[in-house]
């Protein structure tokens, strides 16, 4: 399906330029940033060494004020290896009913893994958790697990956003 036929079938949704989203006049109620803010499951795409995409289900936390998306993962995963080699990333989220979607393109930075439960790498994961899930019942335990699990925080800039509400 070419772009023209997709637009005829689904509408143009929104078009985007870096750091700006322009809504199509036929779809004034769709806000991709609102979908990003309420989405707790997404698919992160990174670039494998052979150039093909590598897709990972993730639990993103969108910080609208900072213009970033954060994801906690573990050292040794394919997404971490790919991002260390090529920091370009794309995240897609879909509404619960499947009729809205938003995609974010950006560049990722990685922090961690930390070796000190009170070090800056673990503090970054604490800050992520607070935004994503609120207060933890036992921060000492959380900090210890972040070190033992070798957790890494992915912070992805929100450079380009696009998406649509279908139907």
N, C-alpha and C positions, 0 to 999 in steps of 0.2 A: 504494500500500500504506500503510495507516495504521500508527501506532506499535504498536497492540495486535496486529495481524496480523504485523508484523515480529518482535515479541517471541515470538509463538507459533512462528514459523517458524525463527528464528535463536537464540532465547534472549535474555535481557536483557543478557548481556555484563556490563558494569559501568555503574554510574551515578556521576556525579561532581558534586561541589560544588567551588568554587574552592579550589585548593591541597590537595585531598583526593580520593583515589580509593577507591571502595568496590567490591570485587569481588563479583560474584554468587556465591552459595554453590555453584552448579552448575559454576562455572568457576574453581576456586581456583588453577589453574596459570598462568593468563594474567596477566602483569604488563605493562601498557602502557609503563611506564617502561623496562623491559628491552628492549622492542621499539624504543623511541626510541633507546636507547643503542647498539644494534647496527645501526641503519638508516643507510645512507649515501646513499640516494636517497629523496626525498620530493617532495610537491607543495605549494607555498606558494600560498595564496589571499590576494589583496589585493582591495581594493574600487576598481573603476574610477569615474571621475567620474559615470557614468550610473547607478551603484549596482549594476551587475552584477559578478560575480566575475571576476578575472583570475587565471589559473592558470599557475604557472611550475614546471618541474622544477628542483629544487635539491639540493645536497649538505649536509644539515644536520649540525651537531655539537651533541649534547645534553650540557650541563654540569649534571648532576644536583645537585651541591653548590650551584651558584649558582642553580638553578631557571630556566635560560635555554637557548634554542636559538640558535646562531649560524650565519649563512650569509654567505658572501662572494659579492659580485656586482659589477657595474660601474655606474658613474654613467650615467644616460641610459636605463636600462631602464624598462619599464612598472612593474615592482614597486617600484622606488625612487621613481618619480614618485607612484605611488599611496600609498606609505607616508609620503611627505613631506606629502601632503594629509590622509590618514586613517591613523593608525598601527595600526589594528586588523588582525590577521592570523590566519590559521589554517594549520596544517601538518598534512598527512596522510602517514603512512608505512604501508607494507604489507610483510608478511614475504615472503621469496623465493618461498614456495609459494602466496602469496595468501590463506591461510586465517586470518591474523591482521592486524589493522589497529589503528592508534592515531591519534587526532586531538588536536591541541593548539590551544587558542585563547589568544591573548594580545595584548599590545601591543608594537610594535616601536620600537626607537630605531635611528638610523643614525649611523655614525661614518665620516667621509671624504667625498670622497676626499682623501688627503693629498698634499702637494706636496714634503715632505721625507722621504727614505727612512729617516731616523732619528727622525722625528716620532711623536707619540702615535697618530695615525691608522694609520700603518703598523705600529707596535708592536702595536696591537690585532689586526691581521691576522696578524702573526707568532704571537701567542698563540692565535688561532683555529686556525691551521695545525697548531701543535704538538698541540692536542687532537684535531683531526680526522684528522691523517695522521702525526704524529710529527716527527722532525727532518728538515729540508730539507738537501740536500747542499751548497747554496750560498746562505746567508742574504743576502749582499750582492746577488746576482742577484735573489732573491725580492723583496727590498725595492725594488729598482729597477723591477721589473715591476709591483709593486703601484701605484707612482706613475704609470708610463707607461700602464698599463691603466685608471687612475682607479678603482681598486677601492674598494668601500664595504662595511663590515661591518654586517650586520643582526643585532641582538640582540633576540630575542623573549622576553618573559616567558612562563613556563608558568603561566597562570592557571586553566585548566580542561583536564582530560585525560579522554578517553573512548575506548573501543574495545572489541574483542571478539576472541575466537577462535571461528571458525565451524567447526562440524563436530565 
